[in-house]
Amino acid sequence: MADPKGFMTTPRRDWPRRPVAERVRDWNEVYVPGALLPIIDKQADRCMDCGIPFCHEACPLGNLIPEWNDLVSRDDWRAAADRLHATNNFPEFTGRLCPAPCEAGCVLAINQPAVTIKNVEVAIADRAWELGFAPPSPPDRLSGRTVAVIGSGPTGLAAAQQLTRAGHTVAVYEKDDRLGGLMRYGIPEFKMEKHHLERRIEQMRAEGTKFRTSTAVGRDVGAAELRTRYDAVVIATGATAWRELPIPGRELDGVHQAMEYLPLANRVCEGDLERSPLSAAGKHVVIVGGGDTGADCLGTAVRQEAASVTQLDIYAQPGAERDDDTEPWPTYPKIYRLSAAHEEARDLETAPEADADVRLFAASTLRFTGDDSGHVRSLHLVEVDAERRPLPGTGRMLPADLVLLALGFSGPDRNDGLIDQLGLAMEARGTIARGADFGTSVPGVFAAGDAARGQSLIVWAIAEGRAVAAAVDRYLTGSSRLPAPIGPYDRPMTV
């Protein structure tokens, strides 16, 4: 603890964002380059070095947060990078994309603004690359065992890196033309520039991990064939089966899923397309869904120069402070937050009123209506109470030339045949059934991440990747020295 009174004398300062008018004209990350390092040591000083650091419990990875806070405050970046990478394969991803449940569990957050744990994390990660503290770590020897990892999202990459470093020969199969899963085509460039992803993939290649892109297991290569070719298989395909909105007018042109819209914008940034065929330019856009995916659509539509953007959230607007009765510390509170995308839409006056939030809370979509050509032109909604019951007399209509459905995901997509070809048992909710050791109903086949857990956070995805790697290592060799941040699961596999 470099400064025992740091939390008393230093106010919280976050990584400043670039001016809205500047950042909406490009796709670069929203933060001011170079503005984090000058403030981060004092922010790390705010860590209280608690006797019982609840941030550990709040973080699925079990990050050693007080330790690397202290090291950053002492300007020991090498040791801080070692501590951080001991529990997290990809801290530059979580430092940009994780909602930071660790900060909700910060002891300081009981009555003060929490330590900027997420900012400290990303500062360490970026500094580690800058100073050469993240070299490839190939294994000393090979085990002679082979593993196929299906899916190159955060779960698949974490599992593959851990298993490669344990000495196994690992091949990652990815159905898309580039690696990264949702980090590649679902997360907009302004939230995480893809050079961070490319850098880690090159590190993994140097360690010995093999990658097979444009290969959908179950369609381009048989799932049963893959199982016989490898000693173990890890399914980390994510939860990509999107939830639908079966209401009148859903069939109209211009009503699309968020994950039909966002990948095209990312492909423009990759240079594959000059312009997105689903561009929001000049259109009245309505986003149905109040979560992070909806906010990603919002920021994308603003950059595409939409005429207006409105986001609908079926839940009531949360309060500005934690409700100690229903969400006591250190649980993650549902409070009113203004993301970078919401800030952009508000400041550019795409909201109904100047400086108003573009979100409409407690709003339920009733139907879509279109013109004679079959294209959507309006969305009809009604306000609802806490039980989602319509409130009489609150119906209204919004102009809508482009409607984006951001309602979340129910489980892995079964269209490629992977699950059926392997004959995997499934949970009633649509996820892959697994036991305490991450094993599925098929011996030698393991499932991790959103495909088995259900839609969750990137920090959980990486934690599951690390944990399933330890389980596979034990299966192949009888024991494992790989750290497992979570589990084993105490609930039995159900069908």
ZIVEN-V803812 format. One record per pair of residues at least 24 apart in sequence whose C-alpha atoms are under 7 Angstrom apart, sorted by the first residue. I is the first residue (numbers start at 1). J is the second residue. D is the distance in whole Angstrom. If there is no record, write none. Layout:
{{I:J:D} {I:J:D}}
This chain:
{{1:49:6} {1:70:5} {2:45:6} {2:70:6} {2:73:6} {2:74:7} {3:45:6} {6:45:5} {6:46:5} {7:46:4} {7:47:7} {7:48:7} {10:46:7} {12:43:7} {12:113:6} {12:115:7} {14:116:7} {15:119:7} {20:344:6} {24:302:7} {24:303:5} {25:303:6} {27:189:6} {27:190:5} {28:189:6} {28:190:5} {28:193:7} {29:189:7} {29:190:4} {29:191:5} {29:192:6} {29:193:6} {30:190:6} {30:191:7} {37:123:7} {40:120:6} {41:72:6} {41:73:4} {42:73:7} {43:115:7} {43:116:7} {44:69:5} {44:70:7} {44:72:6} {44:73:5} {44:120:7} {45:70:7} {45:73:6} {46:115:6} {47:115:6} {54:105:5} {54:106:6} {54:107:7} {55:102:5} {55:103:7} {55:105:5} {55:106:5} {58:101:6} {58:102:5} {58:105:6} {59:101:6} {59:102:5} {60:459:7} {60:460:6} {60:463:6} {60:485:7} {60:486:7} {61:87:6} {61:88:7} {61:459:7} {61:463:5} {61:485:5} {62:87:7} {62:485:6} {63:87:6} {77:124:7} {78:133:6} {80:124:7} {81:124:6} {81:125:7} {81:128:6} {81:133:7} {89:158:6} {91:121:7} {91:122:6} {91:125:6} {92:122:5} {92:125:5} {92:126:7} {94:458:7} {94:459:6} {95:119:6} {95:121:6} {95:122:4} {96:122:7} {96:191:7} {96:192:7} {98:457:7} {98:458:6} {98:459:6} {101:332:6} {104:330:6} {104:331:7} {104:332:5} {105:329:7} {105:330:4} {105:331:7} {110:329:7} {136:203:5} {136:204:7} {136:206:6} {136:207:6} {137:165:7} {137:207:6} {138:165:6} {138:207:4} {138:208:7} {139:165:5} {139:166:6} {139:167:5} {141:167:6} {142:167:4} {142:168:6} {143:167:5} {143:168:5} {144:168:6} {145:169:6} {145:231:6} {146:170:6} {146:230:5} {146:231:5} {146:232:7} {147:171:6} {147:230:6} {147:231:6} {147:232:5} {147:233:6} {148:172:6} {148:230:6} {148:232:6} {148:233:5} {148:234:6} {149:173:6} {149:233:6} {149:234:5} {149:235:6} {149:236:7} {150:174:6} {150:234:6} {150:235:5} {150:236:6} {150:237:6} {151:181:7} {151:235:7} {151:236:5} {151:237:5} {152:179:6} {152:180:5} {152:181:5} {153:180:5} {153:181:4} {153:182:6} {153:183:7} {154:458:7} {154:461:6} {154:462:5} {155:236:6} {155:448:7} {155:449:6} {155:461:5} {155:462:5} {155:464:6} {155:465:4} {156:236:5} {156:465:6} {158:462:6} {158:465:5} {158:466:6} {159:465:4} {159:466:5} {159:468:7} {159:469:5} {160:209:7} {161:204:6} {162:466:7} {162:469:6} {163:469:6} {163:473:7} {164:208:7} {164:209:6} {170:209:5} {170:210:6} {171:209:6} {171:210:5} {171:211:6} {172:210:6} {172:211:5} {172:212:6} {173:211:6} {173:212:5} {173:213:6} {173:215:6} {174:212:6} {174:213:5} {174:214:6} {174:215:6} {174:216:6} {175:213:6} {175:214:5} {175:215:5} {175:216:4} {176:213:6} {176:214:5} {177:213:5} {177:214:5} {178:213:6} {179:213:7} {185:262:7} {185:263:4} {185:266:6} {186:259:7} {186:262:6} {186:263:6} {188:266:6} {188:296:7} {189:266:7} {216:416:7} {217:418:6} {218:416:5} {218:417:5} {218:418:4} {218:421:7} {219:416:6} {219:417:7} {223:418:6} {223:421:6} {223:422:6} {224:421:6} {224:422:6} {232:444:5} {232:445:6} {233:444:6} {233:445:5} {233:446:6} {234:445:6} {234:446:5} {234:447:6} {235:446:6} {235:447:5} {235:448:6} {236:447:6} {236:448:5} {236:449:6} {236:451:6} {237:412:7} {237:451:6} {238:412:6} {238:449:6} {238:450:5} {238:451:4} {239:409:6} {239:410:6} {239:411:4} {239:412:4} {239:413:7} {239:450:5} {239:451:5} {239:454:6} {239:455:6} {240:409:6} {240:411:6} {240:412:5} {240:413:6} {241:409:5} {241:410:6} {241:411:5} {241:412:6} {241:413:5} {242:408:6} {242:409:4} {242:410:6} {243:407:6} {243:408:6} {243:409:5} {243:410:6} {247:366:7} {247:367:6} {248:367:5} {248:368:6} {249:367:6} {249:368:5} {249:369:6} {250:368:7} {252:370:7} {252:374:6} {252:375:5} {252:376:6} {253:374:6} {253:375:5} {253:376:6} {254:375:6} {254:376:6} {254:401:6} {254:402:5} {254:403:6} {255:376:7} {255:402:6} {255:403:5} {255:404:6} {256:403:6} {256:404:5} {256:405:6} {257:404:5} {257:405:5} {257:406:7} {258:297:7} {258:404:5} {258:405:5} {258:406:5} {262:297:7} {279:304:6} {280:304:6} {280:305:7} {280:306:5} {281:305:5} {281:306:5} {281:307:7} {282:306:5} {282:307:5} {283:307:5} {283:308:7} {283:401:6} {283:402:7} {284:308:5} {284:309:6} {284:399:6} {284:400:5} {284:401:5} {284:402:6} {285:309:5} {285:310:6} {285:400:6} {285:401:6} {285:402:5} {285:403:6} {286:310:5} {286:311:6} {286:400:6} {286:402:6} {286:403:5} {286:404:6} {287:311:5} {287:312:6} {287:403:6} {287:404:5} {287:405:6} {287:406:7} {288:312:5} {288:313:7} {288:404:6} {288:405:5} {288:406:6} {288:407:7} {289:313:5} {289:405:7} {289:406:5} {289:407:5} {293:406:6} {294:406:5} {295:341:6} {298:341:6} {299:341:5} {302:345:7} {308:350:5} {309:350:6} {309:351:7} {309:358:7} {310:351:7} {310:358:5} {310:359:6} {311:358:6} {311:359:5} {311:360:6} {312:359:6} {312:360:5} {312:361:6} {312:363:6} {313:359:7} {313:360:6} {313:361:5} {313:362:6} {313:363:6} {314:361:6} {314:362:4} {314:363:5} {314:364:6} {315:361:6} {315:362:5} {316:361:5} {316:362:4} {317:361:5} {376:400:7} {376:401:6} {377:401:5} {409:455:6} {410:454:7} {411:451:6} {411:454:6} {412:451:5} {425:495:6} {426:495:6} {427:494:6} {427:495:5} {428:495:7} {433:493:6} {433:494:6} {433:495:7} {434:493:5} {435:492:6} {435:493:5} {436:488:5} {436:489:4} {436:490:6} {436:491:7} {436:492:7} {437:471:6} {437:488:6} {438:468:6} {438:471:7}}
